[in-house]
Amino acid sequence: MNINDFTNIAYLARKLAAREISGWYSVSFLLAENILYVIFSFVAYYLLKIGYSNNAVNVAIEDLIIVLVTIFGIRSCYKIYSDSDFIVAFIVLSLPSLVYSTLLNWIINITIVHAVDMYGESVEFDTESEVIRSMDRASHVLEYGSIIASVISLIIFYYLIRTGFKIINTTKINKS
């Protein structure tokens, strides 16, 4: 397998359907996902300056939404593919899904930051209170935009995994 194969959901789904990816081999996917998660988190926070709100309520809301979408997403995937090797397939299909959903998250967040920057450059203020109000609004846009980006990318993450499971099921049916 080359690096492109690791990001090709249809290819991985066909390999899973043919039982060419074993439980132990899937551990390499789990390791890759954890390494990528750390790299993506570093890049997002330190280089792109996106995510990680300072408002505890917003963080709690985002975490609650993520937990709910995760529960729904895993149950939804399990309903489509309740085979005994569900965990192996889920781990393998999570790698390309993580890559695509993270890139989508970054695109949304960078677009929001760029829009706020453009707004800030185009507006002139007469008083300090106008500046403070505008900065407060911009902060809210960035925080809520980050929450929305996280939710959208998480939904896409589970959608991609479900798509892979559907391909596995179709491949198994076609073989029968």
N, C-alpha and C positions, 0 to 999 in steps of 0.2 A: 504494500500500500504506500502511496506517496501522499504528500501533504494535501493535495487537492481531494483525495479520497476521504480524508478525515472531515472535510467540510461539505461533502456531497451526501445529503440525507437519503436520496433515492438509492445511491450506490450502497450505503451502509445498511439500508433496510433490506435490500436484496441479499446482502451477505448474511444478515441476521436470519432471514427466511430460509436460506440454504444451510443454516447452522454452521457457517464458516467462522463465526466469531464466538469464541468460547468464553466462559465465565472469567478465567484467568486473564485472557487477552483483553477483556473489557476493563480490567484494572488499569491498563495503560491509558484508557480513555478517562477514567476517573482521576488519575494523576495529572493528565494533561488539563482537564477541566479545572482542577484546583490551582495549578500553576498559572493558567490563563486568568483565572479569577483574581489572583493576587496582582498579576501584571496589569489587568484591566482596571482594577481598583486604584493602583498607583498612578497609572496614566490619567484616569478620570479626575482624581483628586489633586495631584500635584502638578500635572502638566496642562490638562484642559480646564482645571478649576471648576468642575461641575459636580453637583450632588452634595450630599452631606450638609443638611440644613442645621442651623444653629438653634432653631426653634424646636423645643422638646415635643410640643403638641404635634407639629407637622411630621416629625420623625416617627412619633407613635402612630399617627394616622397612616403614614406610608407603610410602616411595618405591619399594621393590621391588614391593610389592603393586600400586601404581599402574601401574608399568611393565608388569607381567604382565597386569593387567586391560586396559590400553590395547592391548597386542599382541593379546590374545584378542578384544577388542571390535572393533578395526579389521578383523581377519581375518574375524570373524563378519559384520560389515557388508558386507565385500567379497564374501563368498560369496553373500549375498542379492542384491547389486546390483553386478555386475562390469562395468557399462556403462563406456564410455569417459569419461563425465563424472562418474565416481565422486567425484573430489576436489571438484568444484563442489557436487554434492549433499551430500557430507559436511560441507562448510563451511556451507552454508545450513542444514542440519538441526541443526548444532551449536549455533546461536544459541538457539533455544527450549530445547533440551536442557540447555544451560548454565544458563539461568535457572531451570528447574524443579529440576535436580539441586542447584544451589547453595541454593535455598530449602529443599529437603529437608535438606541438610546443616546449615543453620543451625537448623532446627527440632529436629533430633536433638541437636545440640550444646547449644542453649539448654535443652532439656529435661534433659539430663545435668547441666548447671551448676546448674539450678534444684533438681534432686533432691539434689545434693551440698550446696547451701546449706540446704535444708530439713533434711537430716540433721544438718548442723553446728549448726543452731539448736536442734534437739531433744535433743542429747546434752550431758550435763554430765560434766566430767572432774575427777578427784581429784588427779592428779599431772601434772607437765609431760611425762613420758614418754608418758602416754596421749594428750596433745594432739599430740605429735610423731608418734606412730604413726597417729593418726586423720588428721592432715594428709597423711601419707605415703600412706595408703590413698586418700584423696580425690584426691590428685595422680595416682595410678595410674588411678583410675576416669576422671578427666578425660582423661588421655593416651590410654588404650586406647579410651575412648568416642569420642575425636576420630578415631582410626584407623578404627574401625568405621564412623563416620559418613562418612568420606571414601570408604571402599570401597563402602558401600551407595550413596552418591550417584553414584559413578563407574559402577557397574553400571547404575543407573537411566539415566544419561546415554547409555550405549551401547544400552540397551533402547529408549529413545525414538528414537534415530537408526535402529535396525533397524526399528522400527515405521514410520517415515517411508519407508524403502526398500521395505518391503512394500506400502505404499500406492502408491508410484510404480509398482512392478511390476504391481499389480492394475489401476491406471489404464491402463497401457500395454496390458495384455492386453485390457481392456474396449474399448479403442479399435480393436483389431485385428479 
